[in-house]
Amino acid sequence: MQHVPADLVRRLETHNQEHLLRGWDDLAVPQRVALTQQLAGLDLALIERLYARRDEVESLPPASDIRPIPVVEPQSVSADDVRLGHESLLRGEVAVLLVAGGQGTRLGFDRPKGMYPIGPVTQRSLFAIHAHKVLALRRRYGRAIPFLIMTSPITDIDTREYFAANDCFGLPHDEVHFFCQGTMPAVDIDTGRILLEAPGVLFASPNGHGGTLTALADSGLLDDLRSRGICTVFYLQVDNPLVRIADPVFLGAHIAARSEASSRSIDKAFPKEKMGVLALLRGRCGIIEYSDLPDDLAHALDADGRLSYSAGSPAVHLFDVDFLTRVTRGETRLPFHVARKKVPCLNDAGEFVQPTCENALKFEMFVFDALPMADRWLTMRTTREEEFAPLKNATGADSPESVRQSLSNLYHRWLVQAGATVPMDDAGNAAVALEVAPTFALDGDEMQARLMAGQTIDAPRVW
């Protein structure tokens, strides 16, 4: 093989990965450069260690070490604690982290999901709604709020171009920061050798939602936040347009408790609802995936006849910046989990094969692995109606239709609070499409302050 760096060959041979250079002589120069760069960025020793642990069984603690998590009610937060949230925003100590690495494939939308049009009347995109909330907060508190947007290799270019084409939705360009989620190669389940999807191209996939936190650190943005005096990062996912970003009640309670990691919770609708459950695991805050929650715990009832393990996670968190540094570096870095998957790839003969059974291992990090690492934590309840309407499916639950209705219903409540008359249907939903731009009102109180009482709204309307 011509022009292959000798140190690269030695490194691949040391880790039994020399097959990755197969077909080198047939690659064009740009392909050789790309492959060399990709291989240089791999931690082959880590991949080797992860493969060696492939048969380790991950399990929950014994039932005696699992307990329902204490949940703080928003109305119990004192005025003094709420003031702490406002003051932190006034000092410019808060950044917003939006997880936006996925495409809208399940929606029949082959672009970044954040670009999906979801406004009930205007068809504003998910990106626009979130960005306008950050802009409204910036105007309310008169301070910069860094907006951190995690992309992925398949969404990065489109996302950056979309924000540029929309002038960052009114936000100063130097306050909007993009960073790309990391990837990990898949390895052969029998040999641990890295799989190729084409000559000179490794099969790599995103390294899990926990990779958001490590990518934030690896990009240098976490150090940049600290240098700017940012103390807290508000974490949310792009598919949920109802999230109250940097809510001062949640933020103030987090600060008052000196919490390192705080989480929103919503009550599960039924025992086996497909959402992670916040619980105490050996006395620390953690999340149990719905598929791992034992049936007896899922159906357990408390003294009032309510589900004991009802604290569903909508994936909304507040993280202390120093805590994020601790869980993204060195020996305390988030761990990888191993998943067995079917991965199309090249075989030893260089032929592309479509496996009929699991042939590969993928390695992923989970953001909820960070929660038990916190020495101080807090969980605060919110409601599904106020803060949880994820866009996931083309039809039915969590579909564009249901999310738009949830948005209209939220604005309906704000309008009624402001003294307006708005029709409802027999199911208790807003009977007309309603939409409030975050820059007009971020909540019902602001809507009441801006809207003249006594109005009747009986047709689709935008504010």
Summary of the structure (lengths in Angstrom):
residues: 463
radius of gyration: 24.0
end to end distance: 65.1
largest distance: 79.9
contacts: 1476
relative contact order: 0.14
helix: 36%
strand: 22%
